[in-house]
Amino acid sequence: MYKALFRDAYPFSYDLGEIARYYIGYRRLMDHWIATMPGTIHSVSYEALVADQLGESRKLLEFCGLEWQEACGRFHENPAASTTASAAQVRRPIYASSLAQWQRYEKQLAALKQELTGAGIEL
């Protein structure tokens, strides 16, 4: 998020401290809903999705009560328009090359890491 230019949207995304506070708030809110309404929210780990896209996609559809369709495994072939920051990425199969990119910036991300771990967020 920090690397993307969103024009006038998401002003918090241009400051790592604000991103940390926003994410901490998000995690607290999600923890609240997961505790308040157990079994109604399905979490997906990005790393798990990259490792087993078909398996994780099947679990998500099953959770939602939807039937599996072969097109789910070929989402990147969908010709529908995409207007997200990842518009080019949705045209590619899931890939693992982004998983460790943060390590190049570990020194610059130290304060962000400290704020998140200080809030009890496991990294």
N, C-alpha and C positions, 0 to 999 in steps of 0.2 A: 504494500500500500504506500509506503514511504517513497518508493521509486516511481510511482505513477503520478502524472499530472491530471488532476480532476477538474481543472478550471475553477469554477466557483463552488463546486461541491466538496464536501468533506474537508473543511479547513483544518480540522484537527490532524489530518494526515500529513501535514508538512512539518510537524514537530514531534520528535520521538518521545518527549515527556508527555505530550498530549495523547499520543497514541497509547502509551502505557496506561494513563488514567482512563482512557476510553475503554481499553481492553479489560482493565480491572473491573470497571463498571459493568461491562458486558458479561464477564464471568460471574460476577455476583448476581446479576439478574438471572442468568441461566441456571445457576445453582439454586436460586429461589424457586424457579418454575419446576425444575427437576425434583426438588424436595416436596413442593406443593402438589404437583400432579405427576406422581411417578408413573412411568410407562407410557407417557404421552409425547415424549420428545426422543427422537432418535439421533444420537450423535455419530458423526462419521469422522474418523481420523484421516487427515490428508495422507499421512504415511501409509496407513492401511489401504486406502483407496488406490494409491500408486502401486502398492505391492500386489493388490488383487482387485482390480477394478470390477471385474465381472461378479466376483463373490460379494463385494461390498454393495454393488448396485442391486444384486438380488436381495440382499438383506434389507436394503432400504425399501424396495418395492413391496416385499413381504410385510414389512412394518406398516406400510401405508395401505395394505390390503389391495395392492394392484398386481396384475399378472405381468410376468416377464414377457418382454417382446425383444426379438433379436436386434431391433434397431437401438435398443438401450446400450448394447455393447459397441455400437457403431455411431455413437452420438456425433462424432466429428464429421460424418457424412450428411448430416442434416442441412439442407439448403436454406433454412429459415434465417432471416437477418438477425444479427446480434449487434447490440449497441453498447456492450459493456467494455471495460478497460481490457478485457481479455478476448476481444473479438477475434483476433488472429489465432489465439490458443484454442478456441473451441473448434477450430477446423483441423486440429491435430489429435491423434490418439493421446491418451494420458502418457506422460513421460516422467522420468525420475531425475532429470538433470537439474531441476530447481531445488531439490531436497536439501542440499548442503550449501547452497549459495551464501547463506547468512555467515558461514564460517570465514569468508573473505573479509567480512566487516565486523568480526568479533570485537575488536578493540573499540570501534565506533559505537557498538551496540551495548557496551558494558553498563552504562547508566540505565538503559532500558531494561536490561536483564536484572539489574539490582532492584529496580522498582517493582518489577513483576514478581521476583522471588520474595521480596520483602512483603508483598501482599499475599504470599502463600500460594502463588501460582507455580506449579511444577513445570519445568522446561525440559 
